[in-house]
Amino acid sequence: MGPETEGAEVRFRVLLDGDPAGAAHGVDFNEQGLATASEQRMYQVIRQPGSIDDRTFEIEFLDAGVGVYVFTLG
């Protein structure tokens, strides 16, 4: 995932069960679930601590011009 235009930045937010991810945020995000994509690469969006439960995550792009090619879960 990353900006479609080289040198651009795209802001986005990740929610877990409708709320900011808090302690379950991935290394590329803060506790409010906010991040900026500045290059094409894989971003760690969720890192769920403790037991693994069924959850719903959402990615909301705050800027246009992002390309997303693959998601991996597990």
Order of alpha helices (4+ residues) and beta strands (2+ residues): beta-beta-beta-beta-beta-beta
